[in-house]
Amino acid sequence: MNTLSINHLSLTYKNGSQAIKDISLEIGNGMFGLLGPNGAGKSSLMKTIVGLQKPSSGNILFNGNDISKNPDCIKQNLGFLPQDFGVYPKISAYDLLNHIAILKGIKEHSERKDQVFNLLEKVNLSDFRNKEVHTFSGGMKQRFGVAQALLGNPKIIIVDEPTAGLDPEERNRFNSLLNDISKEVIVILSTHLVEDVRNLCSEMAIMDKGQVLRKGKPNDLISELENRIWSKPIDKNEWETYQLSHHIISQQLIERELYITTFSEEQPNGFNSVSPLLEHVYFHTLRQKP
């Protein structure tokens, strides 16, 4: 069992901007969702976890080792799938994976060959191993990204906005692959898409402005909102009036009609009860006054 312990972590850049504010998290094997809007501090936290920058205070322990004092302890066990996996040269999937394996320190030829073939099989790209990666579809590129992240048998994998731009079928295939991988290692999924966290993660945290605002199991967080979420259709001209008189957490068009959703301990006049969803947890958390 792998463990990542983040203890009272803070990071202030030289320009005085505080990117991380006293974050503490315990993460074990499985899929952990880090959910937050763009600019919430997710990327700063990811860079600190992988040892690319040192925190101003606090520490991160990976399997008991302090990353600040010994960054190699996580770098040697890390797989990373960025949002955009770079520019692909005109090279086949097999040759590019083999090259990345060399960069990751897998020196023995037969070991590299076995890993590359096994990973191409795992991500369902064996039939395309001689095809140039730059010609792959978006979903195929993401699956190739997973294969390169898994080279060297990492114990922790960080995935940044993985399903952006994928069609529904590719998205489902990709999510199933991530789910299978996370049974034996830590997978941290950094995203602003509530749906990805709801579908994949057994533990999660919501970040904004460098802070962790909520953390826990998605189902537990959803249950806390039972009988507290209400919705009604309104005329768009009524929006400002309702915004002043109710704690509106979201609005959306349904069949061209504007619906507002509010959080309240009691049923507001004219509103109907709604079964809470993880997106209600997310919007309610972000809209709570500090």
C-alpha positions in Angstrom: 0.0 0.0 0.0 1.4 3.4 -1.0 0.8 6.6 1.0 1.1 10.2 0.2 0.9 12.5 3.2 0.7 16.3 2.7 1.2 18.1 5.9 0.3 21.9 6.4 1.8 22.6 2.9 2.1 26.3 1.9 3.9 27.9 -1.1 4.5 31.6 -1.7 6.3 32.7 -4.9 9.0 35.3 -4.9 6.4 37.9 -6.2 4.4 37.4 -3.0 1.6 35.4 -4.6 0.5 32.5 -2.3 -0.3 29.6 -4.5 -0.9 27.0 -1.7 -2.3 27.8 1.7 -1.9 25.3 4.5 -3.1 22.1 2.7 -3.2 18.7 4.5 -4.2 15.5 2.7 -3.8 11.8 3.1 -3.9 9.8 -0.1 -3.6 6.1 -0.6 -4.0 3.6 -3.4 -6.9 4.3 -5.7 -8.2 7.3 -7.6 -8.1 10.6 -5.8 -9.9 13.5 -7.4 -8.5 17.1 -7.1 -11.4 19.2 -8.2 -11.3 23.0 -8.7 -11.7 25.8 -11.2 -8.8 27.0 -13.4 -6.4 29.0 -11.2 -7.4 27.1 -8.0 -3.8 26.0 -7.3 -4.1 22.5 -8.5 -1.1 22.8 -10.9 1.0 24.4 -8.1 0.2 21.5 -5.8 1.0 18.9 -8.5 4.4 20.5 -9.2 5.2 20.5 -5.5 4.2 16.9 -5.1 6.5 15.8 -7.9 9.4 17.8 -6.5 9.6 20.5 -9.2 9.3 23.2 -6.6 9.9 23.3 -2.8 7.2 24.4 -0.4 7.6 27.5 1.8 6.4 25.5 4.8 5.1 22.1 5.6 6.2 18.8 4.0 5.1 15.9 1.7 5.9 12.3 2.7 5.8 9.6 0.0 5.9 6.2 1.7 7.5 7.8 4.7 10.2 9.7 2.7 10.3 13.5 2.8 10.1 14.7 -0.9 11.8 18.1 -0.2 14.8 16.3 1.3 14.9 13.4 -1.1 13.0 14.3 -4.4 14.3 11.2 -6.1 12.1 9.0 -3.9 9.1 10.2 -5.8 10.7 10.9 -9.2 11.8 7.3 -9.4 8.2 6.1 -8.7 6.3 8.7 -10.7 4.2 8.6 -13.9 2.8 11.8 -15.3 0.1 12.3 -17.9 -0.2 16.0 -18.7 -3.2 17.7 -20.3 -1.5 18.0 -23.7 1.2 15.3 -24.2 3.5 17.6 -26.2 4.4 17.6 -29.9 4.6 14.1 -31.4 7.6 13.5 -33.8 7.0 11.4 -36.9 7.8 8.2 -35.1 5.9 5.0 -34.4 4.2 4.3 -31.1 6.6 1.5 -30.4 9.7 3.5 -31.1 8.5 6.5 -29.1 7.7 4.4 -26.1 11.0 2.6 -26.4 12.8 6.0 -26.4 10.9 7.2 -23.4 11.7 4.0 -21.6 15.4 4.7 -22.2 15.0 8.2 -20.7 13.3 6.6 -17.7 16.4 4.5 -17.1 15.2 1.1 -18.4 18.5 0.1 -19.8 18.1 -3.6 -20.5 16.8 -4.1 -24.1 14.7 -7.2 -23.4 13.1 -5.6 -20.4 12.2 -2.4 -22.4 10.8 -4.6 -25.2 8.6 -6.6 -22.8 7.3 -3.4 -21.0 6.5 -1.6 -24.2 4.6 -4.6 -25.7 2.7 -5.2 -22.5 1.7 -1.6 -22.1 0.6 -1.3 -25.8 -1.5 -4.3 -25.1 -2.9 -2.9 -21.9 -4.0 0.4 -23.5 -5.4 -1.5 -26.6 -2.8 0.0 -29.1 -1.0 -3.2 -30.0 -2.4 -3.2 -33.5 -1.2 0.4 -34.0 2.3 0.0 -32.6 3.9 0.8 -36.0 1.6 3.7 -36.7 3.0 7.2 -36.2 1.7 8.7 -33.0 1.0 12.2 -34.5 -1.7 10.5 -36.7 -3.6 9.1 -33.7 -7.0 10.3 -32.7 -7.4 12.2 -29.4 -8.5 9.1 -27.5 -5.6 7.1 -28.9 -3.1 9.8 -27.9 -4.5 9.8 -24.4 -4.2 6.0 -24.2 -0.6 6.3 -25.5 -0.1 8.9 -22.8 -1.2 6.4 -20.2 1.3 3.8 -21.6 4.2 6.2 -21.3 3.1 7.2 -17.8 3.2 3.5 -16.8 6.7 2.9 -18.0 9.0 1.9 -15.1 6.1 0.6 -13.0 5.4 3.8 -11.1 3.7 3.8 -7.7 2.1 7.2 -8.1 0.5 8.6 -11.3 -0.6 12.2 -11.8 -3.2 12.9 -14.5 -4.0 16.4 -15.5 -7.3 17.2 -17.2 -7.3 13.8 -19.0 -10.6 13.8 -20.9 -10.6 17.3 -22.4 -11.6 17.0 -26.1 -12.5 13.3 -26.1 -15.8 12.1 -27.5 -18.1 10.1 -25.2 -16.9 6.6 -26.4 -13.2 7.5 -26.0 -13.9 9.1 -22.7 -15.6 5.9 -21.3 -12.7 3.8 -22.6 -10.1 6.0 -21.1 -11.9 6.2 -17.7 -12.1 2.4 -17.6 -8.4 2.2 -18.2 -7.7 4.7 -15.4 -10.0 2.8 -13.1 -8.1 -0.5 -13.7 -4.7 1.1 -13.1 -5.7 2.8 -9.8 -6.3 -0.5 -8.0 -2.6 -1.0 -7.4 -1.1 2.5 -7.3 -2.0 6.1 -6.3 -3.7 8.0 -9.1 -4.3 11.7 -8.6 -6.8 13.1 -11.1 -6.5 16.9 -11.3 -9.5 18.3 -13.1 -12.3 21.0 -13.3 -14.8 18.4 -14.6 -17.1 17.2 -11.9 -18.2 14.3 -14.0 -14.8 12.7 -14.1 -14.5 12.8 -10.3 -18.0 11.4 -9.9 -17.3 8.5 -12.2 -13.8 7.5 -11.0 -12.9 8.7 -7.6 -13.5 7.2 -4.2 -11.8 10.1 -2.4 -11.7 13.8 -3.4 -10.9 17.3 -2.4 -12.2 20.6 -3.7 -9.7 23.4 -4.1 -10.0 27.1 -4.8 -7.6 30.1 -4.3 -4.8 27.8 -3.0 -6.9 26.1 -0.3 -8.7 22.8 0.2 -12.3 23.8 0.9 -13.8 20.3 1.3 -12.5 16.7 1.3 -14.0 13.3 1.7 -15.8 10.5 -0.1 -18.1 11.9 -3.0 -21.1 9.9 -1.7 -20.7 11.3 1.8 -20.4 14.8 0.6 -23.5 14.4 -1.6 -25.5 12.9 1.4 -24.8 16.0 3.4 -26.9 18.0 1.0 -30.0 15.7 1.2 -33.2 17.8 1.5 -31.2 21.0 1.1 -31.1 21.4 -2.7 -34.1 23.1 -4.4 -34.8 24.2 -8.0 -37.3 26.1 -10.0 -37.7 27.6 -13.5 -37.6 31.4 -13.7 -37.9 34.2 -16.3 -34.4 35.5 -17.1 -35.6 39.0 -16.0 -36.1 37.6 -12.5 -32.5 36.4 -12.1 -31.2 39.4 -10.2 -34.1 39.5 -7.8 -33.6 35.8 -6.9 -29.9 36.3 -6.6 -30.4 38.9 -3.9 -33.0 36.9 -2.0 -31.7 33.3 -2.2 -28.4 31.4 -2.0 -28.2 30.5 -5.7 -25.5 27.9 -6.3 -26.1 27.3 -10.1 -28.2 28.1 -13.1 -28.7 26.1 -16.3 -30.9 26.0 -19.3 -33.1 22.9 -19.7 -35.1 22.8 -23.0 -34.5 26.6 -23.3 -36.0 27.3 -19.9 -33.8 28.9 -17.2 -33.6 26.8 -14.0 -31.9 28.1 -10.8 -30.8 25.8 -8.0 -30.5 27.0 -4.4 -29.2 25.7 -1.1 -31.5 26.1 1.9 -32.3 24.3 5.1 -36.0 24.9 4.5 -38.0 24.6 1.3 -38.1 28.1 -0.4 -41.5 29.2 -1.7 -42.2 27.9 -5.2 -39.1 25.6 -5.3 -39.1 21.9 -5.8 -36.8 19.4 -4.0 -33.9 18.1 -6.1 -31.8 15.0 -5.4 -28.3 16.3 -4.7 -25.4 15.6 -7.1 -21.7 16.1 -6.8 -21.9 19.2 -9.0 -24.2 20.7 -6.3 -21.5 19.9 -3.7 -18.9 21.6 -5.9 -20.9 24.8 -6.6 -22.2 25.1 -3.1 -18.6 24.7 -1.8 -17.2 27.4 -4.1 -20.0 29.8 -3.4 -19.9 29.6 0.4 -18.7 32.8 2.0 -15.4 32.5 3.8 
